[in-house]
């Protein structure tokens, strides 16, 4: 039956209801024997009511609604339409008919029309719902959160666009909601009932719809849910949503970041504004994962000029286009340059005289740098020296270097070169008006070279997922979280500090791989296997954030700490740098020998066994 045919059929049914209501009312009023005069009046009232009630039903849009999904709004519309129809029909009859229509007849007829017109529509909804409930091919869905957000999601999923979905129930921690129903959907228990509910009710999909709770609680719910084998989806946090736009379209798959359970960073916006607002800000490595996120987060603070410096033209072009769209009022300058080119760096600083420098350009891939130690030195050490010297020479107010936890007791060339760069920046601070500092943190989820993209590719290919060692442990942060803390650290700098970010609890890489497989809808070791490839060159089982000589101090921010290492003099460093320059063309062992004299490197075997 077409939509037009259904409307015509429903309209005819409503007209029959109107006639039946008045006939039955007259029969009831006169105890089954209607006098001839009132019989004529009954026919006249039937005609008048057909016009008034029919017109009212059309006016209030009762034939433009999908009654399969009727709710309180539809009930109100039915009541309004019947009430207006009753008032109009009685008024017209009062003015036009010779005999007054008994008031009881009108009231009883109105009640019958209301009951039957509304009843027909809601019986249709019940019939459709019951018929659908017999279909077992649909995705059985459980919603965690029976509050406003969960209810909105449930309402939307009861619409025609989600015919493939069957809502089985809600999960909610409120004891007052247990055994209650919302929109006809039962609340089946609290979060700890999730595994049993999934098993008993054959749940295929779990939607976490509690955006207002803490990330720690979200993490706990995910951990309870991930073992069930059901696919997990989540509504983003409230601050990620536009008011009134909560919908199924906002749902996303649960990610590893959600499992970390880390609360969002609370920044002191005023202190950041003080040193970035209306200043010329330079970001080196602006096309990389950290550099591009620095640009995204700096732009809203309205710098006078934002310089995007990078060696790769494609990545710089990408972040430039993104910023020009999201922040059209910012003066963005793109600079294609290599930090290893000292003359070019001098030209850039002479032309733009940046007030604040965020130095994110670096080679970061540990095994690659083990095989190419000369490139690590040229980029991480001499590149940092070039940019830092320019900041000093051209009077930059602040210089913030992005460092790594691999700089602590390094076992790799990459880590050692980052530590040497830290030492140079700190030594320069004692001789400069510029406030030099470094910010040290661990791995960031989703960055280039991160294990997460690699694991995802391996899972998409059907496995196996390769983990270097079953006991490998790392600290992890999200890129936006790390960058926000980096920018905040810059406001605390008085000069010479190595800021250390609170990375939370360390994560076992094997657990990370297992979680990612589970969140992708597979079972580890059964659907997707995990293989151990062995520790790669330069890697160690666990990372540290402080050296033995560093004393940890606090800042005004609970997630940022200060380590103060022993600083080598710049004269001594310059002598060591000359030795490094002389061995750049030699083999890797000669380069490592010089690096070891500046920063002693632990053997990988020792780090792995410690």
N, C-alpha and C positions, 0 to 999 in steps of 0.2 A: 504494500500500500504506500502510495506516494505521500509526501508531506501535505500537499493540498487536499488529497482525499481524506487524510486523517483529520484535518481541521473541519472539513464539511461534515464528516461523520460525527465528530464530537459536538458540533453546533446543533445537529439534528437531535442528538441524545439530550442536550441541554433544553431544547424546546419541548421535548417530550416530558422531561422532568418538571418544567414549569406548568404544563397542562395537568400532569398527574398531581402536582402539589395542590393546585387550586381545586380540582375535582375532589380529591380526598379531604381537603379542608371543609368544603361545603357538605360533603357526606357526613363528616364527623360532627359538624355544627348542627345538622338537622337529623341526626341519628338515622342515616341511610335513606331518608325520604325528603327530597328537595322539592319545595313548593314551586309551581310553574314560574312565578315571578322571579324567584331567586335562581331558578335554572337558567332563565334568560340572562340574569345578571352574571352568573358563573361563566357563560359563554363570552359575554362582553369583557369580563375581567381576564379571561384567558387570552383574548386578542390584545387587550391593553398591556398585559404583563409580558406577552411574547415580545412586543415592541420595546418596552422599557427595560425588562431584565436582559433581553437579548442585546439591546444597544449598550447597556451598562457592562455586560461581560466582554463585548468587543472593545469598548472604550478603555477598560482596565487591562487590556492585553492578555486575557486569559487564553487566547488562541495562538499567542506568539511564544509561549513558554514550553520548555521541555519537561514534561511532568514526571518523567522517569527519575529526575533529580530534584523534585520539589522539596522545599524546605519552608522555614517560617515566613520568608518573603512571599511565597506563593499563597500561604494561608491568609495573610493580611490582604492580599489582592482579592481573593475570593470573598472575604468578609465585606470589603469595601464595595465590590461590585453588587453583591446581593442587597446590602443596606441601601445603596443609592437606587437600585431597581425597585425596591419595596416602597421607598418614599415617593418616587415618581409615579408608580402605578396607583398607589392609594390616593395621591393628590389629584391625578387625572380623573380617577373614578369618582372622587368626591365632587369635582367640578362638573363632570359630564353626565353622570348616570342619575336617573330619577330617584332611585332608592339608594340609601347609604349602605355601603358594603360593611357587613359586620366586622368590627375591629379584630375580633378573635380569629376570623377566617384569614385576614391579611397576615396576622402574626404567625398563625400555624402554617400558612403557605410559605412564608419567608423562612421559617425554621426548616421545613422540609426541603425547600430548594437549596438552602445552605448545606444541609446534611448530605443531600444526594449529589449536588454539583461538586462539592469538595471531596465527597467520598469516592466518586467515580475516578477522579484524578489521582487520589492517593492510593486507591486500590490498584491502579495501573502501575504506580511506582513499586508497590509491594510485589505485584506479579512479576515485574521485570527484574527486581532485585533477587527474588527467590529463584527465578529461572536462571539467572546468571550464576547464582551460587552453586548450581549443579554442575557447572562447567569446571573441569579440573585442569584444563590446559592453560589457565591463566597464571600469572606470577603471583604467588601468595606473599603478601607484603605485611610487615609488622612495623608500626611507627613507634619509635621511642620518644615519649613526650606527648602527654595529652593536654597540653596547654593551648594557648592561642595559636602558636606556630603550627603545632601538630594538627590542630583542628582545621586550620586553613589548608594545609597540605592534603588532609583527608578529603575535604570538600572538593578540592580541585581534582583529586584522583577518582572521585566518584562520577566525574563528567565523562562525556562520550569519547574524549581523546584518550582515555585510559581504559578502554574496553579490555585490554590485555592484562589488567591488574585486578586482583581481588584483595581487598583490605581485610585482613584476618582479625587484627586487634591492635590495641595500644599497650605500651609499657609505660608506667609512671610510678615514681617513688612516693607519691602522695597516698597515704593509706585511705584518705577520704574518697578517692576515685576508684579504688579496687572493687571489682564486681559491679561497677557502674558502666553505663553505656553512653557514648558520645556519637551522635549522628547514627545511632543504631549499631555502633561498633564497640565491642566490649573492651574494658581495661583488664588485662590478663595477669597483671602482677607488677612487681618492681624490677629494677635492673638485674637483680640476681636470679630472676626467673627466666631471663632471656634464653639461656641454653636449653632448658626444659621445654619452654614454649615453642622454640624453633623445631625441636625434635617432635613434640606431640602434634603440632599443627602443620607440619611440613612447610615451614617458611622458606621461601627462596630469596627474599630481599628484606633487609632491615634498613629503615630510614631513620637517622638520628635527627630529630627536629626540636632541639633544645638549645637554641643559639645563645641564650642568656646565661648559661651556667659556665663555670670555670673550665679552662682547658684541661686541668687535672682530672676533673670529673668526666669530661668527654673522653680523655685517654682511658680511664677506667672502664667506661661503657664499651669502647672499641675493643679493649682487651677481652672483655667478657663475650663480645659478639664475634670476634674474629675466629674463634675456635669452632663456631657452629657450622661453617661452610657456606653460610648465606652471604650473598653479595651485600656490601655495605655502602650506603650513600649518606651524605650529611648536608645539612643546611649550614652555610657559613655563619661565622660569628655575627652578632648584631651590628657591630661597627663596620662590617663589610657589606651590609645590606642597605638599600635605600628604603626609607620609611614607606610602608605600604606596598612594598614590592616583593614580599615573601611569596614564593611560588615554587612549584615543582621545577620550573626552568632554572632556578637557582641551585638545585641539587647538584652535588658533585660527588665523585667517588671519594671514599675515605683514603687519605694519603698517609705515608710514613710520618710526615710532619705532625699529623693529628695524634699519632701514637706517642710523640715525645712529651705531650702534656705540659708544655711550657706556657706560662702566662705571658700575655703581650707585654712588650717593653713600654714602660712609662717614661716618657722623655720630658726633660725640663725645656720646654719650647722657648722660653724667654732667654735662657743662656745661649741656646743655639742661635737664636735670632740676632743676639748681640754681635756675634763674630762672623755671621754669614750674610745678613741682610744688607743690601746696598754695597756689597763688596764684590771684587773680581775674584772668582773662584776657579782654580785650575784642577781638573781631575785627570791624572795620567792613567793610561790603561782604561780609558772611558768606555771602550767597547766590550770589555770583559764582564764576567758575571758580577763581580764586586764593583768594578768601576761604573758600569751602567746603572746599577742600583743606587750608588752614591749620587749620580746625576739626577735620578728620579726623585730622591728624597731631599736633595739640596734645592732643586728648582722651586718647590712651593714656598721656600723662605725668601724668595724674591731677591736673589743676588743681582748686583748691577750688571754683571756679565758672567756667563758660565762657559768656560773653555773646555771643550771635549778633545783631549789629546790621545791619539792612539796610532799604532803602526799599521793596523789593518783597516783599509778604507771601507770595506763592507760593513764591519761591525760598528764603526763610527757613524756611517750613514744610517744604519738601522736605529740607533739610539737617538740620533739627531731628528729623524722623522717622527719618532714616537714623542719626543719632547716638544717638538713644534706643534704637534696636535694637542697634547695634553696641557701644555703651558705656553700658549701662543704669545703671551706678553713678555716672556723672558728673552733677553738678548743672548742668543746661543752662537758661539764661535767654534767651528770645527778646525782642528789642527792635526794634519797627518804628519807625524814625526816619530822618530825613534829616539828613546831616551838615551841610547848609547852614543848618539851624535851630539857631542858637547857643543859644537858651534851652532847647531840648529836649536838646541835648548836655550843657548844665550840669546839667539834672535827672538825666540818666543817670549822669554821673560822681558827682554828689552822693549818689545812691542806692546805687551799687555800688562806688565807689572802686576801680576796676581797678588792679592792680599793674603789669600788662603790657598794652600796647596794640599791636595789629597793624593798621595803617591801610591797608586794601586798597580802600576805596571810592573810585572815580574813574570819570570818563568816559575811555574809552581808544580809541575809534574815530576814526582820523585824519580821513578825509574828512567825517564827520558833524560833528566839532568845528570843521572849517574853515567849515562852513555855519552853525554855531551857536556862535560864539566866546564869547558872553556866558555860555552854559551851562557851557562848559569852565572859565571863570574862577570862576564861582559854586561849582562842585563841586570842581574840582581844587585851586584856590588857597584860596578862602575856606572851603570845607569842611575842607581840611587844617588851616587856621589855627584853626578852631573846635575840632577834636578835639585838636590839639596844645596849644592854650591851656588846655583842660580838663585834659589830662594834667599840665600844669605846675601849674595852680591846685590840683588835688586830690591831688597828690603821687604820681603814678604813678612806678614805678621805671624803667621802660623804655618807649620809644615807637619802634616800627619802622615806617617808611613804605615801602610798596611803590612803587618808581619804575620808570622805563623807559629803555631805551637811546635812545629818541627825545628824551630830555631833553638829549642831548649835541649841541651845534651844531644846534639845532632848526630845521627848515624848516616846522614845523606849529604851529598853535595848541595842539594837544594836547601836543606835546613841550615847547613853551615853558612851558605852565602847570605841567607836572610839574617842570620845572627851577626855576621860581619857588617851587613848594611845597618842593622840596629846600632851597632857599636859606633859606626861612622856618624850616624845622625846624632847620637848622644854626645860624641866628642865635639862635633861642630857646634852644639848648643852652647858650650862654655865660652865660645869665641864670638858668638853672633847675637844680634838683637832679635833675631827670629826665634820664636818658641818652637823648638823641634821636639817631636814626640813620636812614639811608635805604638801601635795597637796590635796586640797579639791574640789570636783566637784559633780555634781548631777548624775542622772540616765544615763546609757549608753544604747543605742539602741542595742538590739540583744544579750545582755549578758545573762548568765544563771540566771534565776529568773526574767528576764525582762518581762514587760507586752506584748511586741510584739510577742515573740514565743507563749505565752499563748493565745493571741487573735487569732493568725494564726491557732492554733490547734482547737479552738472553731469554727472558720469560716469553716475549713475543715470538721468538724463534723456536719455542718449545723446549728450551733448556739444553744442556744443564746450566745452572747458575754457578759461576766459579768464585769461590772465596779463597783467599790466600792461606788462611790458617784458622782452625776452629776457635782459637783463643784471642784472635786479633780484636783489639778494643780501640775505639776512637770517640772523641768528643764531637758532637754535631750541633749546628745551629741552622736556622733558616737564613737565607741571604738577606731578606729585609730586616730581620732581627739583628744580625751581625752589623749591618750597615748603620742602623739607627744608633747602636751603641758606639760605633766608630765616630759618628758625627757628634754624639754627646761627649765622648772622650776628648774631642778637640776643644770643647769649651772648658774642660778642667785643666788643660795643659798650662803649666807654668814654665816648662822647659826641661828636657832631659829625661822625661818619664818613659817607661814602657808600661802602657796600660794593658791589663790582663782582663779579658771578659769572662764572666761567669758562664761556663759552658753547660752547667747542669750536670746530670749524671752521665758517665761514659756509657756508650752503647756497644754491645758486642756485634761485630759485622755479620757473624753467622745468624744472630737473632734478627738483624735487619733484613737479611736475605729471606729468611723464613717468613717474616711478617709481610714482605713485599709480595712473595708468592701467594700467601694466603689472601691478601687484599686484592690480588688480581683474579681471585676466584678459583685458585688451584690448591692442591694439597702438597706441601713440601715432601720430597722424597718419593711420592707416589705419582703425581701428575708431572711435577717438575723436579728433577734431581739436583742435588748440590754436590759439586766436586771441589776438592781442595787442591789448589795449584802450587802452594808453597810460597813462602815470603819472598817478595821481589827484592832486587838490589836496592839498598838504601833504606828499606822499611824496617820498622820495629813493631813489636806486638802492641805496645801502648805508647801514647803520647803524654807529654808533661807540659805544664804551662809556666813553670818557674824553674830557674836553675838553682843550684845549691846556694849560690852567693846572694840571691835576691831575697829581699824581705818584703812581704806583702803588706801594703798599706791600703786603707780604705779611701773611698771618695764619697761625695754626697749621694751617689747613685748606688743602690744595693747590688747592681749587676756589674759594676766596674771597679777594678782594683788596680793598685799601682805596685809594680815591681821595680826596685832600684838596684841594678847590678853595678859591679865595679866597672868603671869606665876607663878604657885605654886612652892614652893621649893621642891627639890627632897626628903629631909628629911621628910617633911610633907606627900608627896605622899607615901613614903615607909611605914609610919605608917598606912595610909589608906589601902595600899595593904595588910598589915598583917591582918587587919580587914576583908578584902575581902576573904583572904585565909581561915580564920576561919569559914566563913559562907557559903563556897562553898557547903557543904554537907547539908545545911539547905534548907527550902522551898524557893520558889520564892519571897515571900514578905520580908523575912529577907534579901535576897540578894539585892532587890530593895531599901530597907531602907539604906543600906550602900552605894550603888551607889548614892543615893540622897544626901548623906552628902558630896560626892566629887563633883558631878555634879547634881545640882537640875534638876529634870525631870518635865516637864509640864504634867498635866493630859491630856489625849487624848481628852476628852470632851471639855476642855478649848481650845485646839489647833484647834479643829474642828469648834468651834463657833467663833473664833477670826477672 
